[in-house]
Structure formats: C-alpha cells, structure tokens
Amino acid sequence: MNPIALRRIAIAGLILTLLVAIDGIYMVVTNYNPDDTSGHMSHLSDGATVLIAAALLLIITIVAFVLSQRTQPVRVSAPQPAAITKAEGQE
C-alpha cells in the first residue's frame, strides 16, 4: 500500500483516537450510565466501553504508522551499455 495513504490513515486515526478517548474519560469521570439495564457484575460502564474502543483504535493507528514508515524496496538495475561506452569514450 502507498506509504502516503497509510500516513494519512494514521493521522486521521490518531485524531479520532484522541476524540474517542476524551469522550470515554469524560463518561468515566461523570459516571455516565443512562438506563443501565444489566445488573451483572461484569457489565462495563459506557465510559469503559468507549475507552476500550479507543485503545483498539490506537493499536490500529500505531500499525498504520509503522507500516507507513517502511521504505519501499529499491530496485537496483545494471548500468546500461550505452552509458558505459560513452563514459569510456570520454577518457
């Protein structure tokens, strides 16, 4: 994939991660639990669920950034015979 496109995806993912994480932190701090329907002990609050989503998005963003930093393999071609003869003729 194109490294420039991956870098753009990483930047967009980072911005989205920050917004989602801020929203999750706000939900946790304010104890946001609208119409909690489950009394089960393993039931996560809405803020915790959003923070887990932000963590997963951060992992995806890091992977996209690492992949965008990879260098493209450089093809090394043999010198052209015409270029060699011109250089030899000038000596």
Contacts in CASP RR format, 6 or more apart in sequence:
PFRMAT RR
TARGET T0000
AUTHOR 0000-0000-0000
METHOD contacts of the structure
MODEL  1
MNPIALRRIAIAGLILTLLVAIDGIYMVVTNYNPDDTSGHMSHLSDGATV
LIAAALLLIITIVAFVLSQRTQPVRVSAPQPAAITKAEGQE
1 67 0 8 1.000
3 67 0 8 1.000
3 68 0 8 1.000
3 69 0 8 1.000
3 70 0 8 1.000
3 72 0 8 1.000
4 68 0 8 1.000
6 64 0 8 1.000
6 65 0 8 1.000
6 67 0 8 1.000
6 68 0 8 1.000
7 64 0 8 1.000
7 65 0 8 1.000
7 68 0 8 1.000
9 64 0 8 1.000
9 68 0 8 1.000
10 61 0 8 1.000
10 64 0 8 1.000
10 65 0 8 1.000
10 68 0 8 1.000
13 57 0 8 1.000
13 60 0 8 1.000
13 61 0 8 1.000
13 64 0 8 1.000
14 61 0 8 1.000
14 65 0 8 1.000
16 57 0 8 1.000
17 54 0 8 1.000
17 57 0 8 1.000
17 58 0 8 1.000
17 61 0 8 1.000
20 50 0 8 1.000
20 53 0 8 1.000
20 54 0 8 1.000
20 57 0 8 1.000
21 51 0 8 1.000
21 54 0 8 1.000
21 58 0 8 1.000
23 47 0 8 1.000
23 50 0 8 1.000
24 46 0 8 1.000
24 47 0 8 1.000
24 50 0 8 1.000
24 51 0 8 1.000
24 54 0 8 1.000
25 51 0 8 1.000
26 32 0 8 1.000
27 45 0 8 1.000
27 46 0 8 1.000
27 47 0 8 1.000
27 50 0 8 1.000
28 45 0 8 1.000
28 47 0 8 1.000
28 48 0 8 1.000
28 51 0 8 1.000
31 45 0 8 1.000
32 45 0 8 1.000
32 46 0 8 1.000
32 47 0 8 1.000
33 45 0 8 1.000
33 46 0 8 1.000
34 46 0 8 1.000
36 43 0 8 1.000
44 52 0 8 1.000
END
